Amino acid sequence: MAAPAAPASHHCHPASWKGPLIATVSRYTNNILSRMRGVRHALIEHAEGIAATARADLGQHRHGGDARITRSRGTVDSFVSLEDPAAEAIEFGHLAPDGTVVEGLHILTRAADL
């Protein structure tokens, strides 16, 4: 038999609740964890791995132009970007002047395994 549904109020006392215990997580947990040195280092390394994969993939498709992959950091996050005036068309595709559909290369999408 399935456990009963949790009551509407999340402030129930454990002794009055007969179902599985429900964990409460502080609203500051994300703030605390994201600023831990080990977590930040792991995020930077992960972003660099994505950037390296994207650079290799972009290098195989380059036929000219100045498209490049960059990695930058914010206060907490790391970002991998495809920089080029036509970055959106390179990544997602576009219509050629004659109306032909040109498929995107999905460089960042594949590199990030999305």
LOMARNU-26797 format. One record per atom (N, C-alpha, C): residue in one letter; z, x, y. Coordinates in steps of 0.05 Angstrom, whole numbers, plus 5000, padded with zeros to 4 digits. Layout:
// residues N
AZXY ...
// end
This chain:
// residues 114
M500050174976 M500050005000 M500050185025 A498450115045 A498250275069 A500750245086 A501350455101 A503650445119 A503150245141 P505250125152 P504849935173 P503750065198 A502349915215 A501250025240 A503550105258 A503050295275 A505150385295 A505650155314 P508150135323 P508749925343 P507349985369 A507049775386 A505649795411 A507050005429 S509750015429 S511150205445 S511350465430 H510750685444 H510950955432 H513751065435 H515550915446 H518251015450 H520250905429 C519250855405 C521050745385 C522850965374 H525150895366 H527051085354 H526251135325 P526251385316 P525351445288 P526851275267 A529451215272 A530951065252 A529950775250 S528750675271 S527750395270 S524850385260 W523550605256 W520750615248 W520650695219 K519350535202 K519250585174 K516550725165 G514650745183 G512050865177 G512151165179 P509851305178 P509851595181 P510651675209 L511851905212 L512752005238 L510252075255 I510352015280 I508152075298 I509152305316 A507552515318 A508252745334 A507652685363 T509252785381 T508752765409 T508153045419 V506153075435 V505353335446 V505653325476 S506953535487 S507253545516 S504653535530 R504553415552 R502053405568 R501353685579 Y503153865578 Y502654135588 Y501754335566 T501454235541 T500754405519 T498154545523 N496054405532 N493454525537 N493654745558 N495154695579 N495554885600 N496955135589 I498955105573 I500455335562 I498655495543 L497455355524 L495855495504 L493455635515 S492055505534 S489655615545 S490055865561 R492555905570 R493156145586 R494456365570 M494856325544 M495956535527 M493956765524 R494857005525 R493057245524 R491357235499 G492457185476 G490857175451 G488756965451 V489356735462 V487456515463 V485156585482 R485856685505 R483856765525 R482056985513 H483157175500 H481657385487 H479757275466 A480657095450 A478956975429 A476756815442 L477256675464 L475156525477 L473056705489 I473856925501 I472057125512 I470257235490 E471457315468 E469957425446 E467957215434 H468856975432 H467056755422 H464756725441 A465256715467 A463056685487 A461156915485 E462257155482 E460457395480 E458757385455 G459857275433 G458257245409 G455957045413 I456556825427 I454456625433 I452356755452 A453256905472 A451457035490 A449657235476 A450757395457 A449157585443 A447057455425 T447757235412 T445857085396 T443656965414 A444456855436 A442556735455 A440656945466 R441757185473 R440057395484 R437957485463 A438757505438 A436957585417 A434757375414 D435557125414 D433656905410 D431656895434 L432756915458 L431056905482 L429057145482 G429957375473 G428257615471 G425857565453 Q426157415433 Q423957355414 Q421957165426 H422657015447 H420956815458 H419856885486 R420757105496 R419957175524 R417057255525 H415657135544 H412857195548 H412457275577 G414457345590 G414357405619 G416557255632 G416857285658 G418857135673 G421557285673 D423457175686 D425957305691 D428357165677 A427756995658 A429956845644 A431957045632 R434456985635 R436557165623 R438956995616 I440457105597 I442956985588 I445257135602 T447156995614 T449457115626 T451956995615 R454157145617 R456757045609 R458557085633 S460056875640 S461856895663 S464556765654 R466556815671 R469256715665 R470356565688 G471756345682 G473256205702 G476156285699 T477956125709 T480756175707 T481656175678 V480555995662 V481255955634 V478855985616 D476655855623 D474355845606 D472356075609 S470656105589 S468456285591 S465856115589 F463756205603 F461356055604 F458956225596 V457156115581 V454656245574 V452456085586 S450656215602 S448656075616 S445856195612 L443956015612 L441156105613 L440356085642 E439656315655 E439056315683 E436056355687 D434856175700 D432056185707 D431455935723 P429555945742 P428855695756 P427955475738 A426855545715 A425955345695 A427855325671 A430355385675 A432255385652 A432355125637 E432254905651 E432454645637 E429954595620 A427554675631 A425054645615 A425054835592 I426055075595 I426155265573 I427955165551 E430255065558 E432154975538 E431354705525 F430554515541 F430154245531 F427254155528 G425354305539 G422554235538 G421654105563 H419054055565 H417853925588 H415053835582 L413853695601 L411053615599 L409353815613 A407253925600 A405354105612 A403653945632 P402354075651 P400653935670 P398553745657 D397653815633 D395653645620 D396953415604 G399653385606 G401053175592 G402053245564 T401453485555 T402353575529 T405353625529 V406753535508 V409553575506 V410053865496 V411654015512 V412354285504 V415254275495 E415754325470 E418454315459 E420254525472 G422754455475 G424754655485 G425454855464 L426355085473 L427155295454 L430055265444 H431655105458 H434455055450 H435955315445 I435555505462 I436855765460 I439855735459 L441055615479 L443955585481 L445055395460 T443555175456 T444454975436 T444755105409 R442855255400 R442955385374 R445055605373 A445155765395 A447055985396 A449955885394 A450455655406 A453155545406 A453655365382 D451555345365 D451755185340 D452454895346 L451054785366 L451554505374 L449554315362 
// end
